[in-house]
Amino acid sequence: MKKKALFALCALAALGFSSCSKKTDELHIYSIIHEEETEALTKLFTKQTGIPVSYLRATTGELVNRIIAEKENPQADVLLGGATNYHVQADAQGALEPYLSPLAERVPSYAVSPNHTWTGFCVLTLGIGINSSRFQKLYPNIPFPRTWEDLLNPAFKGEIVLTNPVASSTAYLFLQDQLQRLGSEKGWEYLLALAPLVGQFPDSGSAPAKLIGTGEYALGVSYLHALAKYKSEGFNVSLVAPPQSMGDVDCISIMKNSKKLEEAKKFVDFMLSKEAQELMSSIDFTIPVNPDAIPAAGSIPITQIDLIDYDVKKASEEKDAVLSFWSKNVR
């Protein structure tokens, strides 16, 4: 059995790795980013360093809860991916190891944790995805939505896909976008008005872009880079970057008590390198934080997006309360 498959099977077992023979020379990674990117990046890392890697790919909520539960005896060395508030959450629980990479000197300040427990490796921004064919067929007299408020059109009921914020960092970022740009009261008014129009709340952050691309829904909220990828593959997808959107960074962290600390530090350095970030952008159209890395053609530059001033600390501190209110009042 392949090493990756063995690691995945072991990690998903009820007792973690206790029933499996985990190789001690491997760097073990919990990955939130997509399978294709994870595979390509870990292969390049091994090629450059000679360090073997195994990884488990799962949803943000599952992996963050896992590393917190395992913090005294971590079963992985690195958490790859996930928005900043999830890394802040893990750090608050004492699950992360501080490390400031030499390459972080040229990274924007918003992409580096004040205490060095996480570092952003690419910029993520939310937007509206539209399946042009389905939308024009269903709504020939309605223009494409250009603002977040435009999604509240009652005609769109059942044609919007939004990820479940309890399971996905993508949708939680969307919740925070509305709450922070509008204020708590008006933000919840907006979210509670939008929720009945949503036709599906999948758990995976990658699902909306796929469902829009394949024409199962006319509209959805997704990261713009995910939508750009489907458009590049020939799907009939239009991208809209609404005013007052929210930007964040996909982060990397090292587990506290990692058994492969030096190797984990090398992987952080690798993820901040020009080569790694250009490779990732070429696959998924994310915007690199390394100023030397060139983003993929077709991605939307961060300079063309109107972003609010995202309060990461606030998003992390009120996460439990926000998700509890959502669960009680929405689903």
MOLIN-V274170 format. One line per field, one symbol per residue. ss: DSSP state (h for helix, s for strand, l for the rest). Layout:
ss->???
//
This chain:
ss->llhhhhhhhhhhllllllllllllllssssslllhhhhhhhhhhhhhhhlllsssssllhhhhhhhhhhllllllllssslllhhhhhhhhhlllssllllhhhhhllhhhsllllllssssssssssssshhhhhhhllllllllllhhhhlhhhlllsslllllllhhhhhhhhhhhhhhlhhhhhhhhhhhhllsssllllllhhhhhhhlllllssssshhhhhhhhhllllssssllllslssssssssslllllhhhhhhhhhhhllhhhhhhhhhhhllsslllllllllllllhhhllsllllhhhhhhlhhhhhhhhhhhll
//
